[in-house]
Amino acid sequence: MDLCFQQFESELANLPGKYAPPSGTLLLAMEGQKAVGCGALRRLGTIQDRTCEMKRLYVCAEARSLGTGGQIARRLIQEGVRLGYSTMLLDTLDRLESAIHLYESLGFVRTKPYYDNPLPGVVYWKLDLRGQHCAAADPGVR
């Protein structure tokens, strides 16, 4: 998948960048000493918008089906609530069925595009963070 339109290489070189506190979060899921997944959130728009975006949710092949993606996503939702956001947006591809199932199980609903993504099959999602709670964090996700 070509992510050049998102300046992905520059983003990696400058981490935490737009995911830095106080308006963002960058998480790494560990299995012992090995990184098995990651995810991030960042502010989208102005502070007054109170909207964040979940980005870069990824889990290594050997950690898929173990619930790692769900742990990361739930922690990002908790962080969004903790940081005072009222809405979380994300996008994924329609062919990523397990991701779509995960987002639906977390309460995300499909929404209109919030930015121009040139990739085919992009699906946009939205979660109302009001009423969500900050549960205890999973110790394997930092």
CNS distance restraints for C-alpha pairs under 8 A (distance, minus, plus):
assign (resid   3 and name CA) (resid   7 and name CA) 6.92 0.50 0.50
assign (resid   3 and name CA) (resid   8 and name CA) 5.88 0.50 0.50
assign (resid   4 and name CA) (resid   8 and name CA) 5.89 0.50 0.50
assign (resid   4 and name CA) (resid   9 and name CA) 7.52 0.50 0.50
assign (resid   7 and name CA) (resid  11 and name CA) 6.23 0.50 0.50
assign (resid   8 and name CA) (resid  12 and name CA) 6.25 0.50 0.50
assign (resid   9 and name CA) (resid  13 and name CA) 6.30 0.50 0.50
assign (resid  10 and name CA) (resid  14 and name CA) 6.24 0.50 0.50
assign (resid  11 and name CA) (resid  15 and name CA) 6.24 0.50 0.50
assign (resid  11 and name CA) (resid  17 and name CA) 6.99 0.50 0.50
assign (resid  15 and name CA) (resid  19 and name CA) 7.53 0.50 0.50
assign (resid  15 and name CA) (resid  20 and name CA) 7.94 0.50 0.50
assign (resid  16 and name CA) (resid  20 and name CA) 5.06 0.50 0.50
assign (resid  16 and name CA) (resid  26 and name CA) 6.84 0.50 0.50
assign (resid  18 and name CA) (resid  24 and name CA) 6.86 0.50 0.50
assign (resid  18 and name CA) (resid  42 and name CA) 6.23 0.50 0.50
assign (resid  19 and name CA) (resid  23 and name CA) 7.21 0.50 0.50
assign (resid  19 and name CA) (resid  24 and name CA) 4.27 0.50 0.50
assign (resid  19 and name CA) (resid  25 and name CA) 5.15 0.50 0.50
assign (resid  19 and name CA) (resid  26 and name CA) 5.83 0.50 0.50
assign (resid  19 and name CA) (resid  40 and name CA) 6.39 0.50 0.50
assign (resid  19 and name CA) (resid  41 and name CA) 5.98 0.50 0.50
assign (resid  19 and name CA) (resid  42 and name CA) 5.06 0.50 0.50
assign (resid  20 and name CA) (resid  24 and name CA) 4.90 0.50 0.50
assign (resid  20 and name CA) (resid  25 and name CA) 5.81 0.50 0.50
assign (resid  20 and name CA) (resid  26 and name CA) 7.07 0.50 0.50
assign (resid  20 and name CA) (resid  42 and name CA) 7.84 0.50 0.50
assign (resid  21 and name CA) (resid  25 and name CA) 6.11 0.50 0.50
assign (resid  22 and name CA) (resid  83 and name CA) 7.73 0.50 0.50
assign (resid  23 and name CA) (resid  42 and name CA) 6.24 0.50 0.50
assign (resid  23 and name CA) (resid  43 and name CA) 5.79 0.50 0.50
assign (resid  23 and name CA) (resid  83 and name CA) 6.82 0.50 0.50
assign (resid  24 and name CA) (resid  40 and name CA) 7.36 0.50 0.50
assign (resid  24 and name CA) (resid  41 and name CA) 5.32 0.50 0.50
assign (resid  24 and name CA) (resid  42 and name CA) 4.37 0.50 0.50
assign (resid  24 and name CA) (resid  43 and name CA) 6.32 0.50 0.50
assign (resid  25 and name CA) (resid  40 and name CA) 5.46 0.50 0.50
assign (resid  25 and name CA) (resid  41 and name CA) 5.32 0.50 0.50
assign (resid  25 and name CA) (resid  42 and name CA) 6.75 0.50 0.50
assign (resid  25 and name CA) (resid  76 and name CA) 7.60 0.50 0.50
assign (resid  25 and name CA) (resid  79 and name CA) 7.29 0.50 0.50
assign (resid  26 and name CA) (resid  38 and name CA) 7.55 0.50 0.50
assign (resid  26 and name CA) (resid  39 and name CA) 6.09 0.50 0.50
assign (resid  26 and name CA) (resid  40 and name CA) 4.37 0.50 0.50
assign (resid  26 and name CA) (resid  41 and name CA) 6.67 0.50 0.50
assign (resid  27 and name CA) (resid  38 and name CA) 5.41 0.50 0.50
assign (resid  27 and name CA) (resid  39 and name CA) 5.28 0.50 0.50
assign (resid  27 and name CA) (resid  40 and name CA) 5.95 0.50 0.50
assign (resid  27 and name CA) (resid  72 and name CA) 7.35 0.50 0.50
assign (resid  27 and name CA) (resid  76 and name CA) 7.98 0.50 0.50
assign (resid  27 and name CA) (resid 141 and name CA) 6.52 0.50 0.50
assign (resid  27 and name CA) (resid 142 and name CA) 5.32 0.50 0.50
assign (resid  28 and name CA) (resid  35 and name CA) 6.59 0.50 0.50
assign (resid  28 and name CA) (resid  36 and name CA) 7.66 0.50 0.50
assign (resid  28 and name CA) (resid  37 and name CA) 5.87 0.50 0.50
assign (resid  28 and name CA) (resid  38 and name CA) 4.45 0.50 0.50
assign (resid  28 and name CA) (resid  39 and name CA) 6.79 0.50 0.50
assign (resid  28 and name CA) (resid 141 and name CA) 5.81 0.50 0.50
assign (resid  28 and name CA) (resid 142 and name CA) 5.42 0.50 0.50
assign (resid  29 and name CA) (resid  35 and name CA) 5.78 0.50 0.50
assign (resid  29 and name CA) (resid  36 and name CA) 5.62 0.50 0.50
assign (resid  29 and name CA) (resid  37 and name CA) 4.84 0.50 0.50
assign (resid  29 and name CA) (resid  38 and name CA) 5.79 0.50 0.50
assign (resid  29 and name CA) (resid  68 and name CA) 7.45 0.50 0.50
assign (resid  29 and name CA) (resid  72 and name CA) 7.14 0.50 0.50
assign (resid  29 and name CA) (resid 140 and name CA) 5.74 0.50 0.50
assign (resid  29 and name CA) (resid 141 and name CA) 4.33 0.50 0.50
assign (resid  29 and name CA) (resid 142 and name CA) 6.30 0.50 0.50
assign (resid  30 and name CA) (resid  34 and name CA) 5.49 0.50 0.50
assign (resid  30 and name CA) (resid  35 and name CA) 4.52 0.50 0.50
assign (resid  30 and name CA) (resid  36 and name CA) 5.62 0.50 0.50
assign (resid  30 and name CA) (resid  37 and name CA) 7.16 0.50 0.50
assign (resid  30 and name CA) (resid 140 and name CA) 5.53 0.50 0.50
assign (resid  30 and name CA) (resid 141 and name CA) 6.37 0.50 0.50
assign (resid  30 and name CA) (resid 142 and name CA) 7.84 0.50 0.50
assign (resid  31 and name CA) (resid  35 and name CA) 6.36 0.50 0.50
assign (resid  31 and name CA) (resid  36 and name CA) 6.45 0.50 0.50
assign (resid  31 and name CA) (resid 140 and name CA) 6.93 0.50 0.50
assign (resid  36 and name CA) (resid  59 and name CA) 5.82 0.50 0.50
assign (resid  36 and name CA) (resid  60 and name CA) 5.25 0.50 0.50
assign (resid  36 and name CA) (resid  62 and name CA) 7.95 0.50 0.50
assign (resid  36 and name CA) (resid  63 and name CA) 6.23 0.50 0.50
assign (resid  37 and name CA) (resid  57 and name CA) 7.45 0.50 0.50
assign (resid  37 and name CA) (resid  58 and name CA) 5.36 0.50 0.50
assign (resid  37 and name CA) (resid  59 and name CA) 4.07 0.50 0.50
assign (resid  37 and name CA) (resid  60 and name CA) 5.94 0.50 0.50
assign (resid  37 and name CA) (resid  63 and name CA) 7.82 0.50 0.50
assign (resid  37 and name CA) (resid  68 and name CA) 7.16 0.50 0.50
assign (resid  37 and name CA) (resid  69 and name CA) 7.34 0.50 0.50
assign (resid  37 and name CA) (resid  72 and name CA) 7.85 0.50 0.50
assign (resid  38 and name CA) (resid  56 and name CA) 6.87 0.50 0.50
assign (resid  38 and name CA) (resid  57 and name CA) 5.63 0.50 0.50
assign (resid  38 and name CA) (resid  58 and name CA) 5.40 0.50 0.50
assign (resid  38 and name CA) (resid  59 and name CA) 6.58 0.50 0.50
assign (resid  38 and name CA) (resid  72 and name CA) 7.02 0.50 0.50
assign (resid  39 and name CA) (resid  54 and name CA) 7.38 0.50 0.50
assign (resid  39 and name CA) (resid  55 and name CA) 6.10 0.50 0.50
assign (resid  39 and name CA) (resid  56 and name CA) 4.96 0.50 0.50
assign (resid  39 and name CA) (resid  57 and name CA) 4.11 0.50 0.50
assign (resid  39 and name CA) (resid  58 and name CA) 6.40 0.50 0.50
assign (resid  39 and name CA) (resid  72 and name CA) 6.41 0.50 0.50
assign (resid  39 and name CA) (resid  73 and name CA) 7.37 0.50 0.50
assign (resid  39 and name CA) (resid  76 and name CA) 7.47 0.50 0.50
assign (resid  40 and name CA) (resid  54 and name CA) 5.82 0.50 0.50
assign (resid  40 and name CA) (resid  55 and name CA) 5.06 0.50 0.50
assign (resid  40 and name CA) (resid  56 and name CA) 5.94 0.50 0.50
assign (resid  40 and name CA) (resid  57 and name CA) 6.85 0.50 0.50
assign (resid  40 and name CA) (resid  76 and name CA) 6.91 0.50 0.50
assign (resid  41 and name CA) (resid  52 and name CA) 6.49 0.50 0.50
assign (resid  41 and name CA) (resid  53 and name CA) 5.36 0.50 0.50
assign (resid  41 and name CA) (resid  54 and name CA) 4.45 0.50 0.50
assign (resid  41 and name CA) (resid  55 and name CA) 5.64 0.50 0.50
assign (resid  41 and name CA) (resid  76 and name CA) 6.67 0.50 0.50
assign (resid  41 and name CA) (resid  80 and name CA) 7.55 0.50 0.50
assign (resid  42 and name CA) (resid  52 and name CA) 5.41 0.50 0.50
assign (resid  42 and name CA) (resid  53 and name CA) 5.47 0.50 0.50
assign (resid  42 and name CA) (resid  54 and name CA) 6.88 0.50 0.50
assign (resid  42 and name CA) (resid  55 and name CA) 7.69 0.50 0.50
assign (resid  43 and name CA) (resid  47 and name CA) 7.55 0.50 0.50
assign (resid  43 and name CA) (resid  50 and name CA) 7.65 0.50 0.50
assign (resid  43 and name CA) (resid  51 and name CA) 6.15 0.50 0.50
assign (resid  43 and name CA) (resid  52 and name CA) 4.33 0.50 0.50
assign (resid  43 and name CA) (resid  53 and name CA) 6.39 0.50 0.50
assign (resid  44 and name CA) (resid  49 and name CA) 7.78 0.50 0.50
assign (resid  44 and name CA) (resid  50 and name CA) 7.92 0.50 0.50
assign (resid  44 and name CA) (resid  51 and name CA) 5.48 0.50 0.50
assign (resid  44 and name CA) (resid  52 and name CA) 4.91 0.50 0.50
assign (resid  44 and name CA) (resid  53 and name CA) 6.11 0.50 0.50
assign (resid  45 and name CA) (resid  49 and name CA) 6.24 0.50 0.50
assign (resid  45 and name CA) (resid  51 and name CA) 6.94 0.50 0.50
assign (resid  46 and name CA) (resid  50 and name CA) 7.28 0.50 0.50
assign (resid  47 and name CA) (resid  51 and name CA) 7.88 0.50 0.50
assign (resid  50 and name CA) (resid  84 and name CA) 6.97 0.50 0.50
assign (resid  50 and name CA) (resid  85 and name CA) 4.53 0.50 0.50
assign (resid  50 and name CA) (resid  86 and name CA) 5.46 0.50 0.50
assign (resid  50 and name CA) (resid  87 and name CA) 6.62 0.50 0.50
assign (resid  51 and name CA) (resid  85 and name CA) 5.50 0.50 0.50
assign (resid  51 and name CA) (resid  86 and name CA) 6.07 0.50 0.50
assign (resid  51 and name CA) (resid  87 and name CA) 4.77 0.50 0.50
assign (resid  51 and name CA) (resid  88 and name CA) 5.80 0.50 0.50
assign (resid  51 and name CA) (resid  89 and name CA) 7.44 0.50 0.50
assign (resid  52 and name CA) (resid  80 and name CA) 7.03 0.50 0.50
assign (resid  52 and name CA) (resid  85 and name CA) 6.41 0.50 0.50
assign (resid  52 and name CA) (resid  87 and name CA) 6.33 0.50 0.50
assign (resid  52 and name CA) (resid  88 and name CA) 4.87 0.50 0.50
assign (resid  52 and name CA) (resid  89 and name CA) 6.29 0.50 0.50
assign (resid  53 and name CA) (resid  88 and name CA) 5.34 0.50 0.50
assign (resid  53 and name CA) (resid  89 and name CA) 4.67 0.50 0.50
assign (resid  53 and name CA) (resid  90 and name CA) 5.50 0.50 0.50
assign (resid  54 and name CA) (resid  76 and name CA) 7.21 0.50 0.50
assign (resid  54 and name CA) (resid  88 and name CA) 6.76 0.50 0.50
assign (resid  54 and name CA) (resid  89 and name CA) 6.27 0.50 0.50
assign (resid  54 and name CA) (resid  90 and name CA) 5.25 0.50 0.50
assign (resid  55 and name CA) (resid  90 and name CA) 6.74 0.50 0.50
assign (resid  57 and name CA) (resid  69 and name CA) 7.18 0.50 0.50
assign (resid  57 and name CA) (resid  72 and name CA) 7.55 0.50 0.50
assign (resid  57 and name CA) (resid  73 and name CA) 7.44 0.50 0.50
assign (resid  58 and name CA) (resid  69 and name CA) 7.09 0.50 0.50
assign (resid  59 and name CA) (resid  63 and name CA) 6.30 0.50 0.50
assign (resid  59 and name CA) (resid  64 and name CA) 6.18 0.50 0.50
assign (resid  59 and name CA) (resid  68 and name CA) 6.91 0.50 0.50
assign (resid  59 and name CA) (resid  69 and name CA) 6.13 0.50 0.50
assign (resid  60 and name CA) (resid  64 and name CA) 6.48 0.50 0.50
assign (resid  63 and name CA) (resid  67 and name CA) 7.86 0.50 0.50
assign (resid  63 and name CA) (resid  68 and name CA) 6.50 0.50 0.50
assign (resid  64 and name CA) (resid  68 and name CA) 6.62 0.50 0.50
assign (resid  64 and name CA) (resid  69 and name CA) 7.27 0.50 0.50
assign (resid  67 and name CA) (resid  71 and name CA) 6.26 0.50 0.50
assign (resid  68 and name CA) (resid  72 and name CA) 6.26 0.50 0.50
assign (resid  69 and name CA) (resid  73 and name CA) 6.09 0.50 0.50
assign (resid  70 and name CA) (resid  74 and name CA) 5.97 0.50 0.50
assign (resid  70 and name CA) (resid 102 and name CA) 6.68 0.50 0.50
assign (resid  71 and name CA) (resid  75 and name CA) 6.14 0.50 0.50
assign (resid  71 and name CA) (resid 138 and name CA) 6.96 0.50 0.50
assign (resid  71 and name CA) (resid 141 and name CA) 7.39 0.50 0.50
assign (resid  72 and name CA) (resid  76 and name CA) 6.18 0.50 0.50
assign (resid  72 and name CA) (resid 141 and name CA) 6.59 0.50 0.50
assign (resid  73 and name CA) (resid  77 and name CA) 6.24 0.50 0.50
assign (resid  74 and name CA) (resid  78 and name CA) 6.21 0.50 0.50
assign (resid  74 and name CA) (resid 106 and name CA) 7.75 0.50 0.50
assign (resid  75 and name CA) (resid  79 and name CA) 6.14 0.50 0.50
assign (resid  75 and name CA) (resid 137 and name CA) 6.34 0.50 0.50
assign (resid  75 and name CA) (resid 138 and name CA) 7.48 0.50 0.50
assign (resid  75 and name CA) (resid 141 and name CA) 7.73 0.50 0.50
assign (resid  76 and name CA) (resid  80 and name CA) 6.10 0.50 0.50
assign (resid  77 and name CA) (resid  81 and name CA) 6.33 0.50 0.50
assign (resid  77 and name CA) (resid  88 and name CA) 7.74 0.50 0.50
assign (resid  77 and name CA) (resid 129 and name CA) 7.54 0.50 0.50
assign (resid  78 and name CA) (resid  82 and name CA) 6.13 0.50 0.50
assign (resid  78 and name CA) (resid 132 and name CA) 7.76 0.50 0.50
assign (resid  78 and name CA) (resid 133 and name CA) 6.76 0.50 0.50
assign (resid  78 and name CA) (resid 134 and name CA) 4.86 0.50 0.50
assign (resid  78 and name CA) (resid 135 and name CA) 6.93 0.50 0.50
assign (resid  79 and name CA) (resid  83 and name CA) 6.01 0.50 0.50
assign (resid  79 and name CA) (resid 134 and name CA) 7.55 0.50 0.50
assign (resid  80 and name CA) (resid  84 and name CA) 6.42 0.50 0.50
assign (resid  80 and name CA) (resid  85 and name CA) 5.45 0.50 0.50
assign (resid  80 and name CA) (resid  86 and name CA) 7.89 0.50 0.50
assign (resid  80 and name CA) (resid  88 and name CA) 7.35 0.50 0.50
assign (resid  80 and name CA) (resid 129 and name CA) 7.48 0.50 0.50
assign (resid  81 and name CA) (resid  85 and name CA) 5.63 0.50 0.50
assign (resid  81 and name CA) (resid  86 and name CA) 7.12 0.50 0.50
assign (resid  81 and name CA) (resid 129 and name CA) 6.15 0.50 0.50
assign (resid  81 and name CA) (resid 130 and name CA) 7.64 0.50 0.50
assign (resid  81 and name CA) (resid 132 and name CA) 6.93 0.50 0.50
assign (resid  81 and name CA) (resid 133 and name CA) 7.00 0.50 0.50
assign (resid  81 and name CA) (resid 134 and name CA) 6.70 0.50 0.50
assign (resid  82 and name CA) (resid 134 and name CA) 6.74 0.50 0.50
assign (resid  85 and name CA) (resid 129 and name CA) 6.86 0.50 0.50
assign (resid  86 and name CA) (resid 128 and name CA) 6.11 0.50 0.50
assign (resid  86 and name CA) (resid 129 and name CA) 4.80 0.50 0.50
assign (resid  86 and name CA) (resid 130 and name CA) 5.46 0.50 0.50
assign (resid  87 and name CA) (resid 126 and name CA) 6.97 0.50 0.50
assign (resid  87 and name CA) (resid 127 and name CA) 5.73 0.50 0.50
assign (resid  87 and name CA) (resid 128 and name CA) 4.80 0.50 0.50
assign (resid  87 and name CA) (resid 129 and name CA) 5.28 0.50 0.50
assign (resid  87 and name CA) (resid 130 and name CA) 7.60 0.50 0.50
assign (resid  88 and name CA) (resid 126 and name CA) 5.70 0.50 0.50
assign (resid  88 and name CA) (resid 127 and name CA) 5.11 0.50 0.50
assign (resid  88 and name CA) (resid 128 and name CA) 6.60 0.50 0.50
assign (resid  88 and name CA) (resid 129 and name CA) 6.79 0.50 0.50
assign (resid  89 and name CA) (resid 124 and name CA) 7.39 0.50 0.50
assign (resid  89 and name CA) (resid 125 and name CA) 5.60 0.50 0.50
assign (resid  89 and name CA) (resid 126 and name CA) 4.52 0.50 0.50
assign (resid  89 and name CA) (resid 127 and name CA) 6.45 0.50 0.50
assign (resid  90 and name CA) (resid 124 and name CA) 5.94 0.50 0.50
assign (resid  90 and name CA) (resid 125 and name CA) 5.26 0.50 0.50
assign (resid  90 and name CA) (resid 126 and name CA) 6.62 0.50 0.50
assign (resid  91 and name CA) (resid 122 and name CA) 6.57 0.50 0.50
assign (resid  91 and name CA) (resid 123 and name CA) 5.56 0.50 0.50
assign (resid  91 and name CA) (resid 124 and name CA) 4.38 0.50 0.50
assign (resid  91 and name CA) (resid 125 and name CA) 5.90 0.50 0.50
assign (resid  92 and name CA) (resid  96 and name CA) 7.19 0.50 0.50
assign (resid  92 and name CA) (resid  99 and name CA) 7.50 0.50 0.50
assign (resid  92 and name CA) (resid 100 and name CA) 7.61 0.50 0.50
assign (resid  92 and name CA) (resid 122 and name CA) 5.67 0.50 0.50
assign (resid  92 and name CA) (resid 123 and name CA) 5.42 0.50 0.50
assign (resid  92 and name CA) (resid 124 and name CA) 6.62 0.50 0.50
assign (resid  93 and name CA) (resid 120 and name CA) 7.82 0.50 0.50
assign (resid  93 and name CA) (resid 121 and name CA) 5.40 0.50 0.50
assign (resid  93 and name CA) (resid 122 and name CA) 4.52 0.50 0.50
assign (resid  93 and name CA) (resid 123 and name CA) 5.71 0.50 0.50
assign (resid  94 and name CA) (resid 100 and name CA) 7.43 0.50 0.50
assign (resid  94 and name CA) (resid 121 and name CA) 5.31 0.50 0.50
assign (resid  94 and name CA) (resid 122 and name CA) 6.05 0.50 0.50
assign (resid  94 and name CA) (resid 123 and name CA) 5.96 0.50 0.50
assign (resid  95 and name CA) (resid 121 and name CA) 7.43 0.50 0.50
assign (resid  96 and name CA) (resid 100 and name CA) 6.38 0.50 0.50
assign (resid  97 and name CA) (resid 101 and name CA) 6.13 0.50 0.50
assign (resid  98 and name CA) (resid 102 and name CA) 6.13 0.50 0.50
assign (resid  99 and name CA) (resid 103 and name CA) 6.20 0.50 0.50
assign (resid 100 and name CA) (resid 104 and name CA) 6.15 0.50 0.50
assign (resid 101 and name CA) (resid 105 and name CA) 6.11 0.50 0.50
assign (resid 102 and name CA) (resid 106 and name CA) 6.32 0.50 0.50
assign (resid 103 and name CA) (resid 107 and name CA) 6.50 0.50 0.50
assign (resid 103 and name CA) (resid 108 and name CA) 5.35 0.50 0.50
assign (resid 103 and name CA) (resid 109 and name CA) 7.95 0.50 0.50
assign (resid 103 and name CA) (resid 125 and name CA) 7.90 0.50 0.50
assign (resid 104 and name CA) (resid 108 and name CA) 5.16 0.50 0.50
assign (resid 104 and name CA) (resid 109 and name CA) 6.62 0.50 0.50
assign (resid 107 and name CA) (resid 127 and name CA) 6.41 0.50 0.50
assign (resid 108 and name CA) (resid 125 and name CA) 5.86 0.50 0.50
assign (resid 108 and name CA) (resid 126 and name CA) 5.23 0.50 0.50
assign (resid 108 and name CA) (resid 127 and name CA) 4.61 0.50 0.50
assign (resid 108 and name CA) (resid 128 and name CA) 7.85 0.50 0.50
assign (resid 109 and name CA) (resid 125 and name CA) 5.42 0.50 0.50
assign (resid 109 and name CA) (resid 126 and name CA) 5.40 0.50 0.50
assign (resid 109 and name CA) (resid 127 and name CA) 6.53 0.50 0.50
assign (resid 110 and name CA) (resid 123 and name CA) 7.20 0.50 0.50
assign (resid 110 and name CA) (resid 124 and name CA) 5.71 0.50 0.50
assign (resid 110 and name CA) (resid 125 and name CA) 4.44 0.50 0.50
assign (resid 110 and name CA) (resid 126 and name CA) 6.23 0.50 0.50
assign (resid 111 and name CA) (resid 124 and name CA) 5.47 0.50 0.50
assign (resid 111 and name CA) (resid 125 and name CA) 5.24 0.50 0.50
assign (resid 111 and name CA) (resid 126 and name CA) 5.98 0.50 0.50
assign (resid 112 and name CA) (resid 124 and name CA) 6.36 0.50 0.50
assign (resid 112 and name CA) (resid 125 and name CA) 7.94 0.50 0.50
assign (resid 113 and name CA) (resid 123 and name CA) 7.84 0.50 0.50
assign (resid 113 and name CA) (resid 124 and name CA) 5.78 0.50 0.50
assign (resid 114 and name CA) (resid 124 and name CA) 7.65 0.50 0.50
assign (resid 117 and name CA) (resid 122 and name CA) 7.29 0.50 0.50
assign (resid 128 and name CA) (resid 132 and name CA) 7.98 0.50 0.50
assign (resid 137 and name CA) (resid 141 and name CA) 7.59 0.50 0.50
